[in-house]
Amino acid sequence: MDDDGRLRRRALQRARLYLVCGAAPGGRSLDEVLPAAIAGGVEIVQLREKGLEEAQLLEAAARARTLCARAGVLFLVNDRPDIAVQVGADGVHVGQDDVSAQQARTIVGDEMIVGLSTHSPAQIDAAVRSSAVDYIGVGPVHETPTKPGRPAVGVQLAAYAAKRAAIPFFAIGGLNSGNIAEVLQAGARRVCVVRAIADASDPERAAAEIAQLLERPPID
């Protein structure tokens, strides 16, 4: 592994607040939302776009990558390891029904980060055993319109990951400043947020509120 790979994984280990957003978060441009969210404390950004044409996706990914690189935060592309390579992203995130983590690793190489969504104890265990996976998303904690048809797993799965995952994990699914305390109490130290920041009227303030909560030790 070269220096870029080591630096990316160190940044991943330090990261606590992860934002997933589309190409027009809250109906606004990436230029308007991403710098504000990063200023508020976001340390990883994932571009998740299912509906764009290839050229539009490439354009959005390239712009997001530039904004993240300028701010010194990690940038990942959802589902598309090929796009991640083309735009020089820091990594790719895949789901259980997408290209496999091992296939993604083959495409992006050893220097880039590969993340995987998990929804059950068995999936967490398999991800931890895989040499292809650098981190996992655990959820959805609450039902969310961004994942229609995916039942909520509650905080129990985050508690399981806290005990069993030897790699970084991010609790995800309907999380915001009002309910993050429960996943922190369950043992999570990192969270992935979508609408609470991407759709907020003030993304910097929304990110800062969540980042502040993540800095506080949970109350036993």
C-alpha positions as CSV (number, residue, x, y, z in Angstrom):
1,M,0.0,0.0,0.0
2,D,1.4,3.4,-0.9
3,D,1.2,6.7,1.0
4,D,-2.2,7.7,-0.5
5,G,-3.8,4.4,0.7
6,R,-2.4,4.8,4.2
7,L,-3.5,8.4,4.4
8,R,-7.0,7.6,3.3
9,R,-7.4,4.8,5.9
10,R,-6.0,7.1,8.7
11,A,-8.6,9.7,7.7
12,L,-11.3,7.0,7.7
13,Q,-10.3,5.9,11.2
14,R,-10.6,9.5,12.5
15,A,-13.8,10.3,10.7
16,R,-17.0,10.5,12.8
17,L,-19.5,12.3,10.5
18,Y,-20.3,11.0,7.0
19,L,-22.7,12.6,4.5
20,V,-24.5,10.9,1.7
21,C,-26.1,13.1,-0.9
22,G,-27.2,13.4,-4.4
23,A,-26.0,15.7,-7.2
24,A,-28.5,18.4,-6.1
25,P,-28.9,18.1,-2.3
26,G,-32.0,19.8,-1.2
27,G,-32.5,21.1,-4.7
28,R,-29.3,23.1,-4.5
29,S,-25.9,22.8,-6.1
30,L,-23.0,20.8,-4.7
31,D,-21.0,24.0,-4.6
32,E,-23.6,25.5,-2.2
33,V,-24.1,22.5,0.1
34,L,-20.8,20.5,0.3
35,P,-18.5,23.4,1.5
36,A,-21.0,24.4,4.1
37,A,-21.5,20.8,5.4
38,I,-17.8,20.2,5.5
39,A,-17.3,23.5,7.4
40,G,-19.8,22.2,9.9
41,G,-17.9,19.0,10.5
42,V,-18.6,16.5,7.7
43,E,-15.4,14.3,7.2
44,I,-16.6,11.9,4.5
45,V,-18.9,12.6,1.5
46,Q,-20.5,10.0,-0.6
47,L,-22.3,10.8,-3.9
48,R,-25.3,8.6,-4.3
49,E,-27.2,9.1,-7.6
50,K,-29.3,6.4,-9.2
51,G,-31.1,8.4,-11.9
52,L,-28.4,10.4,-13.8
53,E,-27.1,9.6,-17.2
54,E,-23.5,8.6,-17.3
55,A,-22.1,12.0,-18.4
56,Q,-24.1,13.8,-15.7
57,L,-22.9,11.3,-13.1
58,L,-19.3,11.8,-14.1
59,E,-19.7,15.6,-14.0
60,A,-21.3,15.5,-10.6
61,A,-18.7,13.1,-9.2
62,A,-15.9,15.1,-10.6
63,R,-17.2,18.3,-9.0
64,A,-17.8,16.7,-5.7
65,R,-14.4,15.2,-5.8
66,T,-12.8,18.6,-6.4
67,L,-14.8,20.2,-3.5
68,C,-13.8,17.4,-1.1
69,A,-10.2,17.4,-2.1
70,R,-10.0,21.2,-1.7
71,A,-11.4,20.8,1.9
72,G,-9.3,17.8,2.7
73,V,-12.1,15.3,3.3
74,L,-12.7,11.9,1.8
75,F,-14.9,11.5,-1.2
76,L,-16.6,8.2,-2.2
77,V,-18.9,7.2,-5.1
78,N,-21.9,4.9,-4.5
79,D,-22.2,1.7,-6.5
80,R,-19.8,2.7,-9.3
81,P,-16.2,1.7,-8.8
82,D,-15.5,2.6,-12.4
83,I,-16.7,6.2,-11.9
84,A,-14.7,6.4,-8.7
85,V,-11.6,5.5,-10.6
86,Q,-12.3,7.9,-13.4
87,V,-12.7,10.9,-11.2
88,G,-9.9,10.0,-8.7
89,A,-12.2,9.5,-5.8
90,D,-10.9,8.2,-2.4
91,G,-13.1,5.1,-2.7
92,V,-16.4,3.5,-3.4
93,H,-19.4,2.3,-1.4
94,V,-21.4,-0.7,-2.4
95,G,-24.6,-2.4,-1.1
96,Q,-25.5,-6.1,-0.7
97,D,-27.3,-6.1,-4.0
98,D,-24.7,-4.1,-6.0
99,V,-21.3,-5.2,-7.4
100,S,-19.6,-7.2,-4.7
101,A,-17.0,-5.7,-2.4
102,Q,-14.4,-8.0,-3.8
103,Q,-15.3,-7.0,-7.4
104,A,-15.2,-3.4,-6.3
105,R,-11.7,-4.0,-4.8
106,T,-10.5,-5.5,-8.0
107,I,-11.6,-2.5,-10.0
108,V,-10.4,0.3,-7.6
109,G,-7.2,-1.4,-6.4
110,D,-5.6,-1.6,-3.0
111,E,-5.1,2.2,-2.5
112,M,-8.8,3.2,-2.5
113,I,-11.4,2.7,0.2
114,V,-14.2,0.1,-0.2
115,G,-17.3,0.4,2.1
116,L,-20.2,-2.0,2.3
117,S,-23.7,-1.7,3.6
118,T,-24.8,-4.3,6.2
119,H,-28.3,-5.1,7.5
120,S,-27.8,-8.2,9.7
121,P,-25.3,-9.8,12.1
122,A,-24.4,-12.3,9.4
123,Q,-23.6,-9.6,7.0
124,I,-21.5,-7.7,9.5
125,D,-19.5,-10.9,10.3
126,A,-18.9,-11.6,6.6
127,A,-17.8,-8.0,6.0
128,V,-15.3,-8.1,8.9
129,R,-13.8,-11.3,7.6
130,S,-13.4,-9.9,4.1
131,S,-10.1,-8.5,3.1
132,A,-11.8,-6.3,0.5
133,V,-13.9,-4.1,3.0
134,D,-12.4,-1.1,4.9
135,Y,-15.6,0.0,6.7
136,I,-19.3,-0.9,6.9
137,G,-22.5,1.0,7.1
138,V,-24.9,-0.5,9.7
139,G,-28.7,0.0,9.4
140,P,-31.1,1.4,8.6
141,V,-31.6,2.3,12.2
142,H,-34.9,3.9,11.3
143,E,-37.1,3.5,8.3
144,T,-36.1,6.1,5.7
145,P,-37.5,7.1,2.2
146,T,-34.0,6.9,0.8
147,K,-34.1,3.1,1.2
148,P,-37.8,2.2,0.4
149,G,-38.7,-1.4,1.3
150,R,-35.7,-1.8,3.6
151,P,-37.0,-2.5,7.2
152,A,-35.5,-0.7,10.1
153,V,-33.1,-2.7,12.2
154,G,-33.2,-0.4,15.3
155,V,-30.2,0.2,17.5
156,Q,-29.6,-3.5,18.2
157,L,-27.5,-4.0,15.1
158,A,-25.3,-1.0,16.0
159,A,-24.8,-2.6,19.4
160,Y,-23.8,-5.8,17.7
161,A,-21.4,-4.0,15.4
162,A,-19.9,-2.2,18.4
163,K,-19.0,-5.6,19.9
164,R,-18.0,-7.5,16.8
165,A,-16.7,-5.2,14.1
166,A,-13.0,-4.8,14.0
167,I,-13.2,-2.3,11.2
168,P,-14.9,1.2,11.4
169,F,-18.7,1.2,11.2
170,F,-21.1,4.0,10.6
171,A,-24.7,3.8,11.9
172,I,-27.1,5.0,9.2
173,G,-30.8,5.4,8.5
174,G,-33.0,8.3,9.5
175,L,-30.5,9.8,11.9
176,N,-30.5,13.4,13.0
177,S,-29.5,15.5,15.9
178,G,-32.6,14.5,17.8
179,N,-32.1,10.8,17.7
180,I,-28.4,10.2,17.4
181,A,-28.0,9.8,21.2
182,E,-29.6,6.4,21.1
183,V,-27.1,4.9,18.6
184,L,-24.2,6.4,20.6
185,Q,-25.6,4.8,23.7
186,A,-25.7,1.5,21.8
187,G,-22.0,1.8,21.1
188,A,-21.7,3.6,17.8
189,R,-19.1,6.3,17.5
190,R,-19.6,7.2,13.8
191,V,-22.8,8.1,11.9
192,C,-23.8,8.5,8.4
193,V,-26.5,11.2,7.7
194,V,-28.5,11.9,4.6
195,R,-31.5,14.2,4.8
196,A,-30.6,15.8,8.1
197,I,-27.8,17.7,6.4
198,A,-28.4,17.5,2.7
199,D,-32.0,18.8,3.0
200,A,-31.3,21.3,5.9
201,S,-31.8,25.0,5.2
202,D,-28.5,25.6,6.9
203,P,-26.2,22.6,6.1
204,E,-23.3,24.0,8.1
205,R,-25.4,24.4,11.3
206,A,-27.0,21.0,10.9
207,A,-23.6,19.3,10.5
208,A,-22.2,21.2,13.4
209,E,-25.0,20.2,15.7
210,I,-24.5,16.5,14.9
211,A,-20.7,16.8,15.0
212,Q,-20.9,18.3,18.5
213,L,-23.0,15.4,19.7
214,L,-20.4,12.9,18.3
215,E,-17.7,14.6,20.4
216,R,-19.6,14.0,23.6
217,P,-19.0,10.6,25.4
218,P,-22.3,8.7,25.7
219,I,-23.9,8.7,29.2
220,D,-23.9,5.2,30.7
